[in-house]
Amino acid sequence: MARFTTDVALRWSDMDVFGHVNNNKFMVLLEEARVAMMFDAAADAGIAGFREGVVVARHEVDFLLPVVVPAETRVEIWVERIGNSSFTFAYELFANDKLALKAKTVMVPFNTETQRPRRITDDERAFLERWTD
């Protein structure tokens, strides 16, 4: 299995009143990992379609450990499923090398002109397949 790995930075503003990273801030960290993969790494591979439009259809998150700032955090992301017009990312977020969160996100390529979902292109599929389990 190939995993895309990226470091994500925690900010003091990510903490809640209890000193832990607030649960909704994890969505931002996962988004940063997706952007690094779908926009930056895909663009490096010559795939521009995701930059033109993709939306989140569903999130599923399991919080395993509390995370406090400061911590060294990284996200490992891979593709669990590829359909015709959607795909599913799976993630593991590590804080100081301890698994703190597992998550999944269903993504849908989106045509911003028509405001409608679109099918995954052959090039996008080939890129996503590089990161499948």
N, C-alpha and C positions, 0 to 999 in steps of 0.2 A: 504494500500500500504506500502510495506517495502522499505526503502531507505537506501543505504549504505552511511554513512557520514564519511568524513575524512577532517582534517585540511590540508591546503596546504600553504606552506611558500612563501611569496613574497621576491624577492631579489632586491637590488638597481639596478641591471643590467636589471631588467624587465621594467624599466621606459623608456619612450621615451623623446624626447626633450621638450614635453609639460608637463612633470611631471606625466603623466598617465601611467598605465601599458600598454605596447604596445600590439596591437591586436594579434600578432602572439605568444606572450608569454602566452596568455590564453590557447593555444593548449597544451603547456607544463603542465600547471596546471591541465587541464582535463586528460592528459596522466598520471600524478601522481595519480589521483583519480582512473583511470582505472587499473593501475598497483597494487595499494593497494587492489582493489577488486578482479581482475582476477588472480593475481599472489599470493598475500599474503593470503587474506581471502579464496580463492579457495583452496590453498595448505593446509591451516588449516582444510578445510573440506575434504581433501583427493583427490582433483581434480587437477591433474597435467597437463592436456591436453592443457590448455591455455598457459602455459609456453613453451610448445613444438612448438607453432606457432599460431599466430593470427595477422591479418593485418587490418588496417583501410581502408574501402572502400569509406567512405563518411563522411564529416563533415558538419554540418549546425549550424550556430551560430547567436544569436541575442544579440547584445551588448546593455544593458539597461541603465547602469550608468558608468561613468568613475571611475576607481579605482586608488588610489594613494598609494605610499609606504610611510610610513608603514600603514598596515591595517591587521586586523585579517581576514583571509579568510578561507572559508570551501566550499567543494563541496559536494552536495548531488547527488547521482547517483542511477538510477534504470533502469530496463529493460523494454522497451516499447513494443518490439516485438521479438518473437523467431521464426525463420523459420527453414528450414532443414539444410541450410548451411550458415546462417548469423543471426545476431541478432542486435537489435538497443538499444543503451544506450541513456537515456535522462539525462540531468544534469541541476542543478541550482547552480550557484556560488554566494556565499554571501560574501560581504566585510563589515566588521563591522555590521553584521546582516541585511544588506540591499541587496535585490536581484539585482545583477549587470549584470548577464549573464544567458541566457538559451541556451542550445545546445543539439544536437543529433549527435551520431556517429554510423554509420553502421560498424559492425565488421564481419570479415570472418575468421573462423578457417582455418589454413593453414598448409599443410604438407611441411616442409622445405626440406625433401629429394627429393620429386617429384616436388617441386615448384608449387604445385597446391592447390586450395581450397579443403577442406574436409568437410564432414558432421559433425554436432554437435552430440557428443555422448550422450547416455542416462544420464550418470552421469553429464555431463556438462549442459544438459537441466534441470535436477533436481536442480542443483545449481542456474542457471539463474532464474528459476521459483520462487525461494525464494525472488527474488528482483523485481518481476513484479508488475505492477499497477493493 
